[in-house]
Amino acid sequence: MTTGATQPAAAYHLRFRSLSHEEKQFTCPCDASGHVVMDELSELARSNYLFARATVGRVYAPPEITAVLQ
């Protein structure tokens, strides 16, 4: 039996940062490897995700996986 504090579970976001507007970004939930379950996204979020993914290098930087503590 081990004792001690447990760490909170972490969720992950895939973050696309705008190349032209430093403060602008798009994020969506993903797993630790960056896989996005598109069926779990709203229609608007799915559309934004597909746009961000299609415009990497022109509008958005390559995505980063970030951990979000819950």
N, C-alpha and C positions, 0 to 999 in steps of 0.2 A: 504494500500500500504506500502510495506517495502522497505527500502533503505539500501544500504551498499554493500560491495564487495561480489561477488559471488566466491565460491571456484571452481577451475578447476575440470573437470570431472576426475574420476580415472578409469583406466583400471586395470586389475589384471593379474598376471602371477602365474602359478604353477611352483615352482622351486624345482628341485631335485638336491641335492648336492652329489658329489661323496664321498664315504666313504674312499677312498684311496688317492685321490688327492684333497687337500683342495681347489685349485683354479678351479677345474673342476666342471661344473654344466650343467644341461639342464633345459631350461625354455620354457614354451609354454603359450599362452593366455588362460584365463579361466574367469569365472564369479566370483562374490564375495564369492560364496560357494565352489569354486574349480572345478566346472563342466567344462570340456573341450568339445567343439564341434568339434569332430574329422573330420567331413565333411569339416570344414573350414581350416584344416591343409594341408600343402603340403604332398606329399607322403613320403618324407624324414622326415619331422617333425612328421608325424603320426607314422612312424616306430620307430623313436627315443623315442617318448612318450610311445609307447607300451613296448619298451625295458626297459626304465627307470621304468615304473610302475611294470613290471614283476620282476625286480631285486632289488626292495626295500628290504633293510636289508642285501643284499649281495654286491651290487655294489653302490647303491644309498641309501641315508637316506630318511625317509618318507618325502613327499613333503610339502612345505610351500606355503601358499597363500600370495603374496606380492602385495601391491597396487603400481601402477605406475602412477604418475601424468602426465596428458597430457596437 
